[in-house]
Amino acid sequence: MKKKHMKFLKQLLEAPSPTGFEEPAAALVRERAGAVADEVATDTMGSVRAVLAGREAGAPSLMLAAHMDEIGLMVTYISDEGFLSVASLGGVDAAILPGMRVDVHTKAGVLRGVVGRKPIHLIEPDERKNVTPLSGLVIDLGLAAKRVKKLVRVGDPITFGVGFERLGDDMAVSKCFDDKCGVWIACRVLEKLSRAGRAPGDFVAVATTQEEIGTRGAMTSAHAVNPDVALAFDVTHATDYPGIDKTKYGKITCGAGPVIARGPNINPLVFERLVAAAESENIPYQLEAEPSVTGTDARAIQVTRSGIPTGLVSVPLRYMHTPTEVVCLRDLDATVRLITRFALDLSADASFVPGMGCAPEPGAGGALDSEEA
């Protein structure tokens, strides 16, 4: 991955965008996508869409959706002593919070805080094994109560106070790879398609909002764009570390390539086209069974209007919804190549009616630029 692309990934990951407060990430998307897109727009939900017009009349339009919101916390109460009580924005595990540094985002600016917990010396032995519920935790800003009440308002959002780092062999760790890495991929596909002479049909990259509380931005975006075919991108659980039951969750390995989902939430012809795209470019890929609706934007997109043929591509992620999410950077680059190939192969004769279509011939949409732009 080139340094300029790594820099953009780091910027996205470190831009605070808890669910419902995605504006900093949206600004980065508008700036990056605006350099190549024909049109960039932001809707009243805060989702950003960038359009790259197609080169062929009648070719199917493609929407690629990735959510830019991250999990976090919200201030619910300020005590007389100046400590903050909080609730979760999305799926936050209370067990990981004690001792963590956090950022409280106020109208006056960012305040650093810590999630307090009694020291082990003061915890009764029979209490030490219990997880303190979120309602029992407080955030300490190190400020006088009067100052806290002046600066902080109920409803202010809070994010984990950590950033992006390289880790080991082509790995990286950060908060909110779920799903800022998908937003990065959407922008990179937009750029790659522009370099490749554009896709046959219109390509619409959408950075959606509020996925963590019910795929809300995907609902409105899919209705507005109404594409002929769509891909959702998200992260999925890597199962390549101790304690994960592969018989229950499958074998998903960091560094083994993008993960292509298969199941009722996935159009079978979109699935086959994704597999064909991977194989035509010699991109390693993994399969994941999704026997019900997925916990991604795909669940909303598929049933929008009269139904949109939808696929789901993911990258393996270790330690989801923690401040130390881990991905393999090679998987991100491989996913950009996969989705770009998929888009280039969407010719006017593509059909997505189950039982009435087929995968394209390998490389039907032209050669993919092998140089990393």
N, C-alpha and C positions, 0 to 999 in steps of 0.2 A: 504494500500500500504506500503510495507516494505521500510525502510529508504534507502537501497541501490538503489532501483528502483526510489524513489523520488529524490535521488541525481542525477541519470542519466537524469531524466526528466528535472530537473533544469539546468543541464549542457547543454542539447540540446536547451532549451528555451533561455539561455543566451549566446549561441554561435552565434555571428553575421553571418547571412547568407542571406543578401538581394539578390534578384533575379539576377543571373549572377555572384554572389560572394559567393557561398555556401561552400567553402573549409573548414572553421572551423567546420561546422556541419558534413560534409563528413568525416573528420578525426575521430570524435567521433563515427560515425556509423561503420567505418572500425575497430576501436579498440574494440567496444562492440560485433559486429557480428563475428569478427575474433576468438573470444573465443569458438564459437560453430559451425560455418559454415564450410563446406568442402571447400568452395572457396569464396573469396571476390574479386571483381573486380570493377574498376572505369573506366567509358568510357570517351570519349573526350568531352562530354557534362557536365561531372562532376557528373553524377548520379552514385550511388553506389549500386551494387547488391551483395547479399549474398545468396549462394546456399546451401541447406541442401538436400542431395540426398535421394530419396525415398527408401522404403524397399521392394516394390513389382514391378516386371516387368509389364509394360503395364498400370499401374495406371496413371491417368492424372496428368500432372504437373500444379502447381498453382503458379501464380505470385500475390504478394500483393504489391501494389504501394502506397506510401505516399510521398508527396512533402516536401522537406526540405527548400525550399526558403521562405523568408518572405518579406513582403512589406517594402519599405524604400524610400530613396531619393538619388539623385545623384547630385554632384556639376556640374553646367553648366557654371558658371562665377565667377570670383573673382574680386571684385571692387578695385579701387585704394585705398580705405580706408580699405580694408581687409575683407569686408563682402562677404558672399557666397550666390549666387543665386542657386536655385535648381529646379530639375524636379522630378516627381514621378517615382519610380520603383514599378509597380503594382498599385492597386487601393487605393490611399491615399486621405483621406478627408481633404482638406485644412482647414476646420472649426476647426479641433481639434489641429492644430499645434501651433498657437500662444502661447507663454509662455512655450513651452515644452523644456525639455533638450534632447539633441541628442548626438550621438557619430559619429564623422567623422573618417572613417577608411582610414588612409593614409599609404604610404609606410614606413614612419618613426614611425608609431604607431597610437594609438587612441587619438583623440582630443575631449574633451568635449566642446559642444557648446550649445547655446540657440537660439530658434526661436524668434526673436525680433518682437515686436509690439509696436506701439505708446501707451502710457498710455491713459486711458479714458479721462483724463483732456485735452489732446491735440487733441482729435478726435471730429470733428464737430458732433453735435447731429444727423443730418440726415445721417451720415456715420456709426453710431454705430450699426445699425441693419444689416449692410452688412457684408458678409463673404469676407475677404481679399483673393483674388485668390493666388494660389501657386506662380505665377509669381511676386506677390507683396510682398512676404515674403523674409527675409534674415536671415542667420545664423551668429551669433556673437560668435567668438571664444575667445574674450577677449585678443587678441594678436595684436601686431603692424602689419601693413599691410605688411611690408617687411618680417616679420617672417611667416605670413600666406602664402605668395606667395612662400616661400622657402619650406614649409611643405606640402601644399595642391596642388593637381593637378585636373584639370577638369576631370570629370569622376569618382572621388573618391566616394564610396558609403557611405550612412549615415543610421543609425538605430536609433530607439527610445531608449532613455537612461534610460530604466526601466528594472526590472527583475521579477523573480518569487516570489510569496508570497502565503502562505495559507490564506484562507479567510472563515470566518464563519464556517458552518457545512459541512465539507468534500468538500468544494469548493476551488478553487485556481484562482489567477489572474496573468496574465503575458502578455507581448507582444507575438505574433507569436505562440500561441496555434494552430493557422492556419499556418502550419499544422505540427508543431514539435511534437504535441501529437500523430499524426499518425506515425511519424518516430519511436517514442518511442514504440508504439503498434506493429509495424512491427518487431522491435528487440525483444520484449517480446514474440511474437508469435513464432519466430525462436527458442528462448530459451525453451519455453513450449513444442514445438514439439520435440526438442532434448530430453527433459526429458521423454516425452511420448513414446519414441522409434521410432520417425520419422513418418511422414505422409506416406501413401501408395505410392504416387508419389513424384517427386521432388518438393520442396518448394523453391521459390525464393522471397526473400524480397528485394524490390527496393526502395531506397530513391531517388526520382526524383528531377530534377532541373527545374527552369524556368516555373513552373506551373502558376505563377501569371501573366505571359505575354503570355499565350497561350498553356499550357500543353506540352511544347516543349520537356522536358526530358522524359515524358511519351511516346511520339511518338517514339523516338529512342530506349528507353528501351524495349517497347513492341515488336518492330520489331526485336531487337536483341535476346530477350529471347524466343519469339514466344511460349508462354505457351498454354496449352490446355484449361485453364480457368483462369480468373483473377478477382481479387477484387481490387477496388480502395478504399482508405480510405481518408476521409477528414472531416472537420467540417461542420455543417449546422446551420442555424439560429435558435436559441432558440426563442420561441415566448411567453415565460412565464413571461414577464415583461411589464409594461404599455406602451401603444402606438403602439403595434403591432397588426395588423388586422388578427385574426386567420382564418376568412373566406377566406382570400386571401393567407395566408402563412401556414395554418394548425396549429395544436396544437403540439408543440414540447417543451418538458419540461426537464430542467436540472435535472439529478438524476433519470429519468424514464427509463434509459437504452439506448443502442445504437439504432441508427435510420437506418432502412433498406429502401432503395429507391426502387421505382417501377415506370416503365415507359418505353418509347421506347429505352432509352439509356441502359436499363438493360435487360439482358437475363432472360426470365421468369423462367427457370429452376434453374438458379443460385439464383434468388429471393426466390423460394420455398425451396431450400436447406438451405438458410440462416435462413428462418423462422423455418424450421424443426430443425436446429441446436440450435436455441435459445430455442425452446420449449422443446427439449430433455434434455437440461441442466437447465431448469427453470430460464432462463435468461430473465428478463423483456426487452421488445423491443418496439420500436415505428415505425410507417410506415410514409413514406413521398412520396407524389405524385410528380413525375418529368415528366411533360407532353412533354418536349422537350429534347434537349441535356442538360447535366448538366454542371455546371461551374467547373468541376473537371477533374482529370486525366482519369476518365471513358470515357469521350467523345472521347479521342484519342485512348485509348486502344481498344475500341469496334470495330473500323473500321480499325485496323491495319491488313496488309496482306489481307487474305480472310475473316477476321472477327474473333474476339476472344470473346467467351461468357464471359460477364463481369457483375459483381455486384458492388454495391456501399454501403458501410457502413460508417456512420458518427456518431459523437457525437454532442449533442447540445452545442452551443456556444453563449454566450451573447456578444454583442458589438463587432462584427467582424470588423477587420481592424482598430482597435483602439489600443492604448497602454495598455488598461485595458480589454483584453479579459478574459472571465470568463467561466470555465467549472466545472463540478462535477467530482471529482477524481474517484468516484464509477463507473461512465460511462466508464472511460478508462479501468479499471480492467475488467468490464463486457464485453467490446469489445474484449479484449484479449481472454477471454474464448470462446466467440462466434466464432471468426475466427479460433481458434485452433480446436474447435469441427467441424467446416465446413471442415477444411483441413483433419482431421482424417477420415472423412466419404467419402472421394473421392476415391471410389473403382474403379477397372478396368472397371466395367460395367456401370459407370456413363455416361449418355447421356445428351447433352445440345442442342439438336435439338428441337426447339419448337414443342410441340405436340407429341414428341416421347420419352420423358423421364419422370422420376418421382423423388420425393424426397426420400432420403434414409430412412431405418428403424431407429428409434431413437437409438442412441448409437452404430450404426453398426460398427463404426471404433474403438471401444474399449473404456475403461473407461478413463475419463479425470482426471488427477491428481488434487485433490481438494486443495492440499497444495500450497500456493503461494511461488514459488521458489525465 
